[in-house]
Amino acid sequence: MPNILQKRWYGYQTVWMFMLQLLLVIFVSYFNWILGLVSLCLVGVLTYSMLRVERQFRKELIRYVTDLNYRIKRVEGEAVSKLPFGVMLYSEERTIEWHNHFVAGMYGKDSVVGLPLSELLPQLPAPSRDKKDGGGARTTVEMMVGERHYELTVDANERLIYFHDMTELAVLRSRYEDERAALGIVLLDNLDEATQGMDDQQRTALIARVATAITEWAKQYRVYLRRLSSERYLMILNQKSLDELEQSRFVILDEVREMTADLKVPITLSIGLAFGAERFSELGELAQSSLDMALGRGGDQAAVKAGQRLSFYGGKSGAIEKRTRVRARVIAHALRDLMQESDRVIIMGHRVPDLDVIGASIGVLKAADMYKVEAHIVLDGPNPAIERLMERIGKEEALLRRFITPEQAMNMMTEHTLLVLVDTHKASITMEPRLVEEASRVVIVDHHRRGEEFVADAVLVYLEPYASSACELVTELLQYIHEKVELSPLEATTLLAGITVDTKHFALHTGSRTFEAAAFLRRNGADTVMVQRLLKEDLQEYIAKADIIKHARMIHGHIALAVTETNRKIPQLLIAQVADTLLNMTGVLASFVISKRPDGLIGISARSLGSMNVQVVMERLGGGGHLTNAAVQLEGTQAEAEKRLLAVLDEIEKEEGLFE
C-alpha cells in the first residue's frame, strides 16, 4: 500500500487537533474535574473510533487493490491478444516466440510461432552489430504483407516488433504521388525545313496528319493536350501518366519521324517535361528549360526534368541543319556589342585543346581585333594534337604573344571582362574552371549537344548541334560581325583545319553551310596544303594505333570494340584516333575503344556513322558528347569499364535497339 494512504490520518493537522483537545481537557479539569474526566473519556472514545475506522479502511483498500490486480491479470492476456495492432516477440535466433491475434490474422494462420523471421518478413533488415550505428535503438520500417501496408517498429533490445496497419495512408500517399501535376511542351522542331516548297494545302494536310498522331498518343496516355500554334502544344498530365510515357520511351518520336519519312526532311518532335515543383509557374519554366535542353541536343528527343533527375529519350537522328542565317547575324551583332562594352576579351576552350579550339579561338580573337578590343587566348600547355600548329604560330610573334596561361588570365579578369568559351559549354572541362566562376559575363560558342551540365547565366549562347565544328560557327559569325573581314592566311588556315578535323576531312557532320564556310576561308587565303601538313600522322603513332586495332572484336553485329592491354597507358588523343580509324572498316557502324590513360583513369572513346547515338551510351556511363562522337573517363580497371559498357549496350538493345 502506498505510504501516502498509510500516513494520511496522522499528519500535522491531526496532531495539532489532539493537542488542542488535551489542552481543552486540562483547562476544563482546572475548573471542574468531573467535566474534565468526562471530556477525557470522550477524547478516548473519539481516538478509538478513528483508529478502528482507519483499520477498516486499510482492510477494504487492500481487498480492493487485490481484487483489481486479479482482474487486471485475468484480462491482461485477452486484452493484449485483441489489441488493434500487432505485437511479436522473437528469439536471439530470430525465430517467432509469441504473437497476438492481430499478427496471426495478417498471415491468415492460427499461429506462426517457431517460423524464422526472415521467412515472414524478408524485407526486414538484419540487426546492426555496431553500437555506433544504433544497433540497440528502435527502428521503423514500412513493408507490405500480402496486399496490406504495415509500419513496423522494431525494438532490438527487447526483440519486440509492433505492427501498425497503414494501408489507407499508403494508398492515399500513392494516390497523391500519382496525381501530382506535370507540364510539358511538344514542339515540331523542323516544321519550316520539312514543309519548304509545299503549297498551303499540302502544308495544312501534313500538319493535320501530325496533329492527329500527337492527339491520339495523348489520349492513349491520358494527357490533356492543348494546341498553342501549328508547331507547339501544351501538355498537362500527372505523374502516373508521366511514368507510363517514360516506360514507353516516348514512341511518338519514332511514329512522327516514320510517318513523315517520305519527305526530303522528315518532321521530328522535341518534348520538354517538368515534374516535382509545387507551383505551376515554376513547372512551366522547368518545362521550357527541358525543351531548350532537348533542342540544344539536336532535337528529335524528349527531356524530362523531375527534381534533380534529368532524363533523355530518343535522339536517334542527327540535328537538322538550319537553312537560315538570321540567327548567325543576330548572334554576331550581339557579340559585337558585348565586345565593345568590355575592357578586354578572354577566349578559352576545353582541356587538352584540339585544332577546333585553337581555330575558333583565333577567329574570336580576330573579331575583337577588328573593334580594337584587347583579347587573349588561354592555353594551358601544348599537346600532340596542336603541336604542329603551335610551331607554325610560333613564327608569328605578334600572334604568339596573345596566348596566355590560366594564371595570367585570372590576374587579368575584371568585372567588365568578357569570357568567350569555344567548343564547350561545360565549366568543369574548361582549361580553368575558376575563370568561369570569376567572369561576370560569359559567351558560349559550341556545336556539341547540350548536356545536363551547363554554364549558368551566360549572357549569350550560340549552341548549334547541326554545325560541324566551333570553327564553322565562328566563321559564320565573322562574316556578319564586321562589314569588311580580312583574315590572314594563317588565321583562315587554322579555322579551316578545325573544320577539317571535326568533319574527318569533310566526310561526317557536313552540311551545305559547312562547305560555304570552307569556301569563305579558302577565298581568304586558307592553305589546304598546310592543313594536310598539320594533320599528318607520325609513324610511331600509326604503329601504335595498328597495335591497338589488332585487339578489336565485333559485338552486336556492327560495333567494333577494342580494349588495350592492361599494362599500357594510351593518351586520350590516340584512343580517339583509333576509334575514328575503326569506322573505316567494312561493316562497322560504331566503334568503342577502352584504354588506361596516363592520368590513371580509364578512357572510352565512342564513334559512329550516324545510325547509332553514341552520346546516349556515354551519358549512361557519366560522359557525354554528341550523336556520332562521345567519350567518358572512368575510375577502376579496363575490365570493369568493358563490363559496364557491354551492360549499357545490352540495356539499350533491349529498350529500343542500338541502330535505327
C-alpha positions in Angstrom: 0.0 0.0 0.0 1.4 3.4 -0.8 2.7 5.4 2.2 0.6 8.4 1.3 -2.5 6.3 2.2 -1.0 4.9 5.3 0.1 8.1 6.8 -2.7 10.3 5.8 -4.5 10.1 9.2 -1.6 11.3 11.4 -0.5 14.3 9.5 0.3 17.6 11.2 -3.3 18.7 11.2 -4.4 15.6 13.2 -1.6 16.0 15.8 -2.5 19.6 16.4 -6.1 18.7 16.8 -5.4 16.1 19.5 -3.0 18.5 21.3 -5.8 21.2 21.3 -8.3 18.7 22.7 -5.8 17.7 25.5 -5.3 21.4 26.4 -9.1 21.9 26.5 -9.5 18.8 28.8 -6.8 20.2 31.1 -8.4 23.6 31.1 -11.9 22.2 31.9 -10.4 19.9 34.6 -8.8 23.0 36.3 -12.3 24.5 36.9 -14.3 21.2 37.2 -12.5 17.9 37.5 -15.7 15.9 36.8 -16.3 17.7 33.4 -12.6 17.2 32.7 -12.9 13.4 33.3 -15.9 13.2 31.0 -14.1 15.2 28.3 -11.1 12.9 28.6 -13.4 9.9 28.2 -14.9 11.4 25.1 -11.5 12.1 23.6 -10.5 8.5 24.2 -13.7 7.2 22.6 -13.1 9.5 19.6 -9.5 8.3 19.3 -10.6 4.7 19.4 -13.2 5.2 16.8 -10.7 6.9 14.4 -8.3 4.0 14.8 -11.0 1.5 14.2 -12.2 3.3 11.1 -8.6 3.5 9.8 -8.1 -0.2 10.2 -11.3 -0.9 8.4 -10.3 1.5 5.6 -6.9 -0.3 5.2 -8.6 -3.7 5.0 -11.1 -2.5 2.4 -8.3 -0.8 0.4 -6.1 -4.0 0.4 -9.2 -6.0 -0.6 -9.9 -3.6 -3.5 -6.3 -3.5 -4.7 -6.1 -7.3 -4.6 -9.3 -7.6 -6.5 -8.2 -5.1 -9.1 -4.8 -6.8 -9.5 -6.6 -10.1 -10.0 -9.0 -8.6 -12.6 -6.1 -6.9 -14.5 -4.1 -10.2 -14.6 -7.2 -12.0 -15.7 -7.9 -9.8 -18.7 -4.3 -8.9 -19.5 -3.7 -11.8 -21.8 -7.0 -11.3 -23.6 -6.5 -7.5 -23.9 -3.0 -7.8 -25.4 -4.2 -10.6 -27.7 -7.1 -8.4 -29.0 -5.1 -5.2 -29.4 -5.9 -3.3 -32.7 -2.2 -3.6 -33.6 0.3 -6.4 -33.8 2.8 -7.4 -31.2 5.5 -10.1 -31.9 8.4 -11.4 -29.8 11.3 -13.2 -31.4 14.3 -15.1 -30.1 18.0 -14.5 -30.4 18.0 -16.9 -33.3 15.4 -14.6 -34.9 12.5 -17.2 -34.8 9.0 -16.2 -33.6 8.4 -16.9 -29.9 5.0 -15.3 -29.4 2.5 -13.0 -31.1 -1.0 -11.7 -30.6 -4.1 -12.5 -32.8 -3.5 -9.4 -35.0 -0.3 -10.9 -36.3 -2.0 -14.3 -36.9 -4.7 -12.5 -38.9 -2.1 -10.8 -41.0 -0.9 -14.1 -42.3 -4.2 -15.9 -42.3 -2.9 -18.6 -39.9 -3.7 -19.6 -36.3 -0.1 -19.4 -35.3 3.3 -18.5 -36.8 5.3 -19.4 -33.7 8.5 -21.1 -34.5 8.8 -19.8 -38.0 12.0 -17.8 -38.9 11.7 -14.1 -39.0 13.4 -13.9 -42.4 10.6 -16.1 -43.9 7.8 -14.0 -42.6 9.4 -10.6 -43.0 12.1 -11.0 -45.7 12.4 -7.2 -46.2 13.2 -6.6 -42.5 16.9 -5.5 -42.3 19.3 -7.6 -40.2 20.2 -6.1 -36.8 23.3 -3.9 -36.7 26.1 -5.3 -34.6 27.8 -1.9 -34.3 26.5 0.1 -31.3 27.6 3.3 -33.1 25.1 2.5 -35.8 22.3 2.5 -33.3 22.1 -1.3 -33.2 20.0 -1.2 -29.9 17.7 1.7 -30.8 14.2 1.5 -32.1 13.9 1.5 -35.9 10.8 2.0 -38.1 10.3 0.1 -41.4 7.5 0.2 -43.9 6.7 -3.0 -45.8 3.9 -4.9 -47.4 2.5 -8.2 -46.1 0.2 -9.6 -48.7 -1.8 -6.7 -50.1 -1.6 -4.6 -46.9 0.9 -1.9 -45.9 2.3 -2.1 -42.4 4.6 0.2 -40.3 6.9 -2.0 -38.2 8.6 -0.6 -35.1 11.4 -2.9 -34.1 12.9 -2.8 -30.6 16.1 -4.8 -31.0 16.9 -4.7 -27.3 13.6 -6.4 -26.3 13.4 -8.4 -29.5 10.0 -6.9 -30.0 8.1 -5.8 -33.1 5.0 -3.7 -33.3 2.8 -3.8 -36.4 0.6 -0.9 -37.4 -1.7 -1.2 -40.4 -1.2 1.9 -42.6 -2.8 0.7 -45.8 -5.2 3.6 -46.0 -2.4 6.1 -45.5 -0.2 4.3 -48.0 -3.0 4.3 -50.6 -3.6 8.0 -50.1 0.1 8.8 -50.3 0.4 6.7 -53.5 -2.6 8.4 -55.0 -1.2 11.8 -54.1 2.1 11.0 -55.7 0.4 9.6 -58.9 -1.8 12.7 -59.2 0.8 15.3 -58.8 0.9 17.6 -61.8 3.4 17.7 -64.6 3.7 20.1 -67.5 5.1 19.5 -70.9 5.7 21.3 -74.2 5.7 19.5 -77.6 7.4 21.3 -80.5 7.7 20.4 -84.2 11.3 21.5 -84.2 11.9 21.5 -88.0 8.4 22.2 -89.5 9.7 25.1 -91.7 12.5 23.0 -93.2 10.2 20.0 -93.7 7.5 22.0 -95.5 9.8 24.1 -97.5 8.5 24.2 -101.1 5.0 22.9 -100.2 1.9 24.9 -101.0 -0.6 25.9 -98.3 -2.9 22.9 -98.9 0.0 20.4 -98.6 1.4 22.1 -95.6 -2.0 22.1 -93.8 -2.6 18.4 -94.7 0.8 17.4 -93.3 0.3 19.4 -90.1 -3.2 17.8 -89.7 -1.6 14.3 -90.0 1.0 15.0 -87.4 -1.6 16.7 -85.1 -3.8 13.6 -85.3 -1.0 11.3 -84.4 0.0 13.5 -81.4 -3.6 13.8 -80.2 -4.2 10.0 -80.3 -0.9 9.5 -78.5 -2.0 12.0 -75.8 -5.4 10.2 -75.4 -3.7 6.9 -75.0 -1.7 8.1 -72.1 -4.4 10.3 -70.5 -2.7 13.5 -71.3 -4.5 16.8 -71.7 -3.2 18.4 -74.9 -3.8 22.0 -76.0 -2.6 23.3 -79.3 -0.9 26.6 -79.0 0.2 27.1 -82.6 0.8 25.0 -85.7 4.1 23.7 -84.2 3.7 23.9 -80.4 1.4 22.0 -78.0 0.9 22.3 -74.2 0.7 19.0 -72.2 -0.9 18.7 -68.7 -0.6 15.3 -67.1 0.0 13.6 -63.8 3.0 11.6 -62.5 1.4 8.2 -63.3 0.9 9.2 -66.9 4.5 10.6 -67.0 5.8 7.3 -65.7 4.0 5.4 -68.4 5.4 7.8 -71.0 8.9 7.2 -69.8 8.4 3.4 -69.8 7.2 3.7 -73.4 10.3 5.8 -74.2 8.1 8.4 -76.0 7.2 6.2 -79.0 5.5 9.3 -80.6 9.0 10.5 -81.6 9.6 7.5 -83.8 6.0 7.4 -85.0 6.1 11.0 -86.3 9.5 10.6 -87.9 8.5 7.4 -89.6 5.2 8.9 -90.7 6.9 11.7 -92.5 9.9 9.6 -93.7 8.8 10.1 -97.3 9.6 13.8 -97.1 13.0 15.1 -98.0 13.4 16.2 -94.4 11.3 14.1 -92.0 9.4 16.0 -89.3 10.8 15.5 -85.8 9.5 16.3 -82.4 11.1 17.8 -79.3 9.4 17.4 -76.0 10.2 19.1 -72.7 8.6 17.9 -69.5 8.9 19.0 -65.9 7.7 17.4 -62.7 8.2 17.9 -59.0 7.7 21.7 -58.5 4.9 22.9 -56.3 3.9 25.9 -58.3 2.7 25.8 -61.9 4.7 28.9 -62.8 7.9 27.0 -61.8 6.7 23.9 -63.6 6.3 26.0 -66.8 9.8 27.4 -66.5 11.3 23.9 -66.0 9.3 22.5 -68.9 10.6 25.3 -71.2 14.1 24.7 -69.9 13.8 20.9 -70.6 12.6 21.8 -74.1 15.6 24.1 -74.6 17.8 21.2 -73.5 16.2 18.8 -76.0 16.6 21.4 -78.8 20.2 22.1 -77.7 21.0 18.4 -78.1 19.7 18.4 -81.7 16.0 17.8 -81.3 14.1 14.6 -82.1 14.1 13.7 -78.4 12.3 14.2 -75.1 13.9 15.7 -72.0 12.3 15.1 -68.6 13.2 17.2 -65.6 12.0 15.5 -62.3 13.5 17.1 -59.2 17.3 16.6 -59.5 16.9 14.0 -62.2 17.2 14.9 -65.9 16.5 12.1 -68.4 16.6 12.0 -72.2 14.7 9.7 -74.6 15.1 9.4 -78.3 17.7 11.4 -80.1 18.2 8.8 -82.8 18.5 11.2 -85.8 21.1 13.8 -86.4 20.3 17.5 -85.9 18.7 19.1 -88.9 20.8 21.9 -90.5 19.1 25.3 -90.4 18.9 26.9 -93.8 18.5 30.5 -92.5 21.4 32.7 -91.4 19.3 35.1 -89.4 20.4 33.6 -86.0 24.0 33.8 -87.0 23.6 37.5 -87.9 21.7 38.3 -84.6 24.4 36.5 -82.5 27.2 38.2 -84.4 25.7 41.7 -83.7 25.1 40.8 -80.0 28.7 39.5 -79.7 30.0 42.7 -81.3 28.1 44.9 -78.8 29.3 42.8 -75.9 32.9 43.1 -77.1 32.7 46.9 -77.4 31.3 47.2 -73.9 34.2 45.2 -72.4 37.6 46.3 -71.3 39.1 43.0 -72.6 38.1 39.6 -74.1 39.5 36.3 -72.8 38.9 33.3 -75.0 39.1 29.7 -73.6 38.2 26.2 -74.8 38.2 22.7 -73.2 41.2 21.0 -71.6 43.6 19.2 -74.0 42.6 21.6 -76.8 42.4 20.4 -80.4 42.6 22.2 -83.7 38.9 23.2 -83.4 39.5 25.0 -80.2 42.6 26.9 -81.4 41.0 27.8 -84.8 37.8 29.0 -83.2 39.8 31.0 -80.5 41.8 32.7 -83.2 38.6 33.5 -85.1 37.1 35.2 -82.0 40.4 37.0 -81.4 40.2 38.4 -84.9 36.7 39.6 -84.2 37.9 41.5 -81.1 40.9 43.0 -83.1 38.6 44.4 -85.7 37.0 46.6 -83.0 40.3 47.3 -81.3 39.4 45.4 -78.1 42.2 43.8 -76.1 41.9 40.0 -76.4 43.8 36.9 -75.3 43.6 33.2 -75.7 44.0 30.9 -72.7 46.3 27.9 -73.4 47.2 25.5 -70.6 50.1 23.9 -72.5 50.9 22.1 -75.8 49.7 18.6 -76.7 50.3 16.4 -79.7 47.0 17.4 -81.3 48.1 21.1 -81.7 51.9 20.7 -81.6 52.5 21.4 -85.3 50.0 24.3 -85.4 51.7 25.9 -82.4 55.1 25.6 -84.0 53.7 27.4 -87.0 52.0 30.1 -84.8 55.4 30.4 -83.0 56.8 32.0 -86.2 54.2 34.8 -85.8 55.5 36.6 -82.7 52.5 39.0 -82.6 50.0 36.2 -82.6 52.0 34.0 -80.2 52.0 36.8 -77.6 48.2 36.7 -77.5 48.3 33.2 -75.9 48.4 33.4 -72.1 48.4 30.9 -69.2 45.3 30.4 -67.0 47.2 32.1 -64.1 47.8 35.2 -66.3 44.1 35.2 -67.3 43.0 35.1 -63.7 45.1 38.2 -62.9 43.6 40.0 -65.9 40.0 39.2 -65.0 37.9 42.2 -64.0 34.2 43.0 -63.7 34.0 44.2 -67.3 36.0 41.4 -68.8 34.1 39.2 -71.4 34.9 35.5 -71.3 34.2 33.6 -74.5 34.0 29.8 -74.3 34.5 27.9 -77.6 33.9 24.2 -78.4 32.5 23.5 -74.9 29.6 24.5 -72.7 30.7 22.7 -69.5 32.7 24.7 -67.0 34.2 21.6 -65.4 36.1 20.6 -68.6 37.4 24.1 -69.4 41.1 24.8 -69.1 40.5 26.9 -66.0 37.0 26.5 -64.3 37.8 29.3 -61.9 37.7 31.8 -64.8 34.1 30.8 -65.4 33.3 31.4 -61.8 35.0 34.8 -61.7 33.6 36.1 -65.0 30.5 38.3 -64.7 29.7 37.9 -68.4 30.2 34.6 -70.4 29.5 33.9 -74.1 29.3 30.3 -75.3 30.0 29.2 -78.9 29.7 25.5 -79.2 28.5 22.7 -81.6 28.1 19.9 -79.1 24.7 18.6 -78.0 23.7 20.3 -74.8 24.4 18.2 -71.7 23.0 18.3 -68.2 25.9 20.5 -67.0 25.7 24.0 -68.5 27.2 27.3 -67.6 24.6 29.2 -65.7 23.6 32.8 -66.5 25.6 33.0 -69.8 24.7 36.4 -71.4 24.9 34.9 -75.0 24.7 31.3 -76.1 25.3 30.2 -79.7 24.9 26.4 -79.4 24.1 24.8 -82.7 24.4 21.0 -82.8 23.8 20.9 -86.5 27.2 22.6 -87.1 30.2 20.5 -87.9 32.6 22.4 -85.6 33.1 25.5 -83.5 35.3 26.8 -86.3 32.3 26.7 -88.7 30.2 28.7 -86.2 32.9 31.3 -85.7 33.5 31.6 -89.5 29.8 32.4 -90.0 29.9 35.0 -87.1 33.0 36.7 -88.7 31.0 37.2 -91.9 28.4 39.3 -90.0 30.3 40.8 -87.2 32.1 43.4 -89.5 31.4 44.8 -92.9 34.9 44.0 -94.2 36.6 41.0 -92.8 40.2 40.4 -93.8 41.7 37.2 -92.5 45.4 36.5 -92.8 46.3 33.2 -94.5 47.3 31.7 -91.1 44.1 32.7 -89.4 42.0 31.3 -92.3 44.1 28.1 -92.3 43.6 27.5 -88.6 39.8 27.8 -89.0 39.8 25.5 -92.0 42.0 23.0 -90.1 39.4 22.9 -87.2 36.6 22.2 -89.6 38.6 19.5 -91.4 39.5 17.7 -88.2 35.9 17.6 -86.8 34.4 16.5 -90.2 37.1 13.8 -90.8 38.1 15.6 -94.0 34.5 16.6 -94.8 33.2 13.1 -94.5 31.0 13.4 -91.4 28.7 16.1 -89.9 28.8 18.2 -93.1 26.0 20.3 -94.4 25.7 23.0 -97.1 26.8 25.7 -94.6 30.0 23.7 -93.8 31.1 23.9 -97.4 30.1 27.6 -97.6 32.2 28.3 -94.5 35.1 26.4 -96.0 34.7 28.3 -99.3 34.8 31.6 -97.5 38.0 30.6 -95.7 39.5 29.4 -99.0 38.7 32.8 -100.6 40.5 34.5 -97.7 43.7 32.6 -98.2 43.3 29.3 -96.3 46.2 27.0 -97.3 44.8 23.4 -97.8 48.4 22.1 -98.2 49.3 23.4 -94.8 46.1 21.8 -93.4 47.3 18.4 -94.7 50.7 19.0 -93.1 49.1 19.8 -89.8 47.1 16.6 -89.9 49.9 14.3 -90.9 50.4 11.3 -88.7 53.6 10.3 -87.0 54.9 6.8 -88.0 55.2 5.7 -84.4 51.7 6.8 -83.6 50.4 4.9 -86.7 52.1 1.7 -85.5 50.7 2.2 -82.0 47.2 2.6 -83.5 47.7 -0.6 -85.5 48.7 -2.4 -82.3 45.5 -1.4 -80.6 43.3 -2.2 -83.6 44.6 -5.8 -83.7 42.8 -6.3 -80.3 39.4 -5.2 -81.8 36.4 -7.5 -82.0 32.9 -7.2 -83.3 29.9 -7.1 -81.0 26.2 -6.7 -81.7 26.9 -7.3 -85.3 28.2 -3.9 -86.4 30.1 -2.5 -83.4 33.8 -2.7 -83.1 35.2 -2.9 -79.6 38.9 -2.6 -78.8 40.4 -3.0 -75.3 44.1 -2.3 -74.9 46.5 -4.3 -72.8 46.2 -3.7 -69.1 49.9 -2.6 -68.7 49.7 0.1 -71.4 48.8 3.8 -70.9 47.5 5.4 -74.0 46.9 9.2 -74.4 43.3 10.2 -74.9 44.1 11.6 -78.4 45.4 8.3 -79.6 42.3 6.5 -78.1 40.1 8.8 -80.1 42.1 8.4 -83.3 41.8 4.6 -83.0 38.0 4.9 -82.7 37.9 7.0 -85.8 40.1 4.5 -87.7 37.8 1.6 -86.8 34.9 3.4 -88.5 36.7 2.9 -91.8 36.5 -0.9 -91.6 33.8 -2.7 -93.6 30.6 -3.5 -91.7 31.5 -1.2 -88.7 28.7 1.3 -87.9 30.1 2.3 -84.4 33.3 1.8 -82.5 34.4 1.9 -78.9 38.0 1.9 -77.6 38.8 1.3 -74.0 42.3 2.1 -72.6 44.1 3.3 -69.5 45.2 6.9 -69.8 48.4 8.4 -68.4 46.5 10.1 -65.6 45.3 6.6 -64.3 41.7 7.0 -65.5 40.1 4.6 -67.9 39.1 6.4 -71.2 36.4 5.3 -73.5 36.1 6.9 -76.9 32.9 6.3 -79.0 32.3 7.0 -82.6 29.5 6.2 -85.1 28.5 6.9 -88.6 25.1 8.3 -87.5 22.9 5.2 -87.3 23.7 4.9 -83.6 23.6 7.6 -81.0 26.9 7.1 -79.0 26.1 10.2 -76.9 23.3 8.3 -75.1 25.7 5.4 -74.4 28.4 7.6 -72.9 25.9 9.6 -70.9 24.7 6.5 -69.1 28.3 5.9 -68.1 28.7 9.5 -66.9 30.2 11.1 -70.0 28.8 12.9 -73.0 29.4 14.3 -76.5 27.1 14.2 -79.4 25.4 11.7 -81.7 28.5 10.5 -83.6 31.3 11.5 -81.3 31.4 11.0 -77.5 33.7 9.9 -74.7 33.8 9.2 -70.9 36.5 8.8 -68.2 36.0 6.2 -65.5 37.8 5.1 -62.4 38.7 1.4 -61.9 40.1 -1.2 -64.3 39.7 -1.7 -68.0 37.8 -5.0 -67.4 35.3 -3.2 -65.2 34.9 -0.4 -67.8 34.3 -3.0 -70.5 31.7 -4.8 -68.4 29.8 -1.6 -67.7 29.9 -0.6 -71.4 28.6 -4.0 -72.5 25.8 -3.9 -69.9 24.7 -0.4 -71.2 24.7 -1.6 -74.8 22.7 -4.7 -73.9 20.2 -2.5 -72.0 19.8 -0.1 -74.9 19.4 -3.0 -77.3 16.5 -4.4 -75.2 14.9 -1.0 -74.7 14.9 0.5 -78.2 17.6 -1.1 -80.3 21.1 0.1 -81.0 20.6 1.1 -84.6 17.9 2.9 -86.5 
